[in-house]
């Protein structure tokens, strides 16, 4: 397996882990509710659905969504990234990083 194939596989595993943790924590449901609330607010102020862009919605919810991200998930992902970087740099092998 080449370095690029290994990198892609690790990236896909990481993305999968992030998504799984966000769903398990209820964060995804909270963000969905935030989106619905922000859309209702914009619509109640007379803005049409067609005029609301993804960027508008993102800018409305991003600060709240970031604040709601559980610290446990942040710490877990930080450790995984640090371990992968150390492994890639040759500080320890895969067996050591999983213990």
Secondary structure as GFF3:
##gff-version 3
##sequence-region A 1 99
A	DSSP	alpha_helix	3	25	.	.	.	ID=ss1
A	DSSP	alpha_helix	27	44	.	.	.	ID=ss2
A	DSSP	three_ten_helix	49	51	.	.	.	ID=ss3
A	DSSP	alpha_helix	54	68	.	.	.	ID=ss4
A	DSSP	alpha_helix	71	88	.	.	.	ID=ss5
A	DSSP	alpha_helix	94	97	.	.	.	ID=ss6
###
